Amino acid sequence: MRRMSLTATILSLIAPGLGQLFNRQYIKGILFLAIDALGLWYFINHLPRAIWGIVTLGTQKQHMEKVGKITKLVPGDNSIHLLVQGLIILIIFMIFVWFYVQAVLDARRNGLVREQGGRTANFYRSAGALFDRSFPFTMLSVPVVGILFLTVMPIIFGIMIAFTNFSGPNFVPPNALVDWVGFRTFLDLLTLKTWSYTFWHVLLWTVEWALLATVTTYLGGMLVAMLVQQPGIKFKKFWRTLFIVPFAIPQLCSALIMNNLFNGEFGPINQYLGMLGIEKIGWLTDPQWAKFTVVLVNAWFGIPVTMMLMFGVLTTIPRDLYEAAEVDGATAFQKFRNITLPRVLFVTAPVLITQFAGNINNFNAIYLLTGGDPKTGDYQFAGQTDLLVTWLYKLTLDNNKYNFASAIGIIVFLIIASISIASYLRTKSFKEEDMVQ
């Protein structure tokens, strides 16, 4: 009797379902054996080619071949299709391996129950448990599978593309084959003159933009919220509603309107400046003015969001602290520095870090307003206001530089992840999450 769990485990290792049959769970055993047989049939027929496709990315490119007096097109291997199909099959194989392990553990668990003199659950009780005590896991299984195929798989695919030569018309399947090139794409991006010059300048502007966009929206939202919250201000609901209007308008519409307002030749802003005797300003055509404009317009978009957050935070600060500070003769600035700012930062530091990370990838604010322009001949497929993410977009959709775009995507992820994690670990919100100072 004491060897029942061992026997059931060994039988399940041989074939999932045999252990269940040994434990007298006949319906479950037959079902597991059917899944096992189907899985073996599928992977015997598909797994070797999937591995071959990922390793080689194909061996024969599309070409014309003369057969007798007729020249016909001979289909070739599509390297990208082989890579995607291989990844999908490998993920399915991982799911099958997980099922295999769970079947072995189930057989062992029920074998231990029999060793202790208990009775194993029949099929109906086991099925019912999926919607009883295991209900959370049952419901999470569908989104987990979705995440595997719709999130994890595309991320892995994008990472793998960075290590290939999938770039430009000379490497577009099936007319040509794509090959693995290791870290050559990263080395070219960081060392080749035209690519490295563009990369470092776009990276520098991306960091500058993220800092400026985050600081302006954060401090601007805090300032507006504090002004509206002042005791002497009337019609507070009206002001809150008025200031939230820019956020309520779709960003696409606002960006297109702003693009027309700041138009250098025909925009209303330059028209009004001309009436005052001021020369036209290249809001979107001069590099420095274009950068100033996108930061200004982004503040218009972002201040209402931060303002609403600050309204909630400011109401949590006890009025007693301000009254005590007034008794001690503190100025308005001293109250802000010693009471308001520390408490606001304590609560909103994680949000501030999130906004900074989001601004690094703030595609809409740049692309809809300037399209990354003004253009410059010194940059490789990029403009003066392009961020890494908008440059990545242009490299893929406009220029077919998929490997460079994937390499940039990996670098952007590493930058955001390292800055966000390092910053969050240093905040009081993390170090003193159980305390309020």
Secondary structure, 3 states (H helix, E strand, C coil): CCCHHHHHHHHHHHCCCHHHHHCCCHHHHHHHHHHHHHHHHHHHHHHHHHHHHHHHCCCCCCEEEEECCEEEEECCCCHHHHHHHHHHHHHHHHHHHHHHHHHHHHHHHHHHHHHCCCCCCCHHHHHHHCCCCCHHHHHHHHHHHHHHHHHHHHHHHHHHHCCECCCCHHHCCCCCCCCECCCHHHHHHHHCHHHHHHHHHHHHHHHHHHHHHHHHHHHHHHHHHHHHHCCCCCCHHHHHHHHHHHHHCCHHHHHHHHHHHCCCCCCHHHHHHHHCCCCCCCCCCCHHHHHHHHHHHHHHHHHHHHHHHHHHHHCCCCHHHHHHHHHCCCCHHHHHHHHHHHHHHHHHHHHHHHHHHHHHCCHHHHHCCCCCCCECCCCCCCECCCCHHHHHHHHHHCCCCHHHHHHHHHHHHHHHHHHHHHHHHCCHHHHCCCCCC
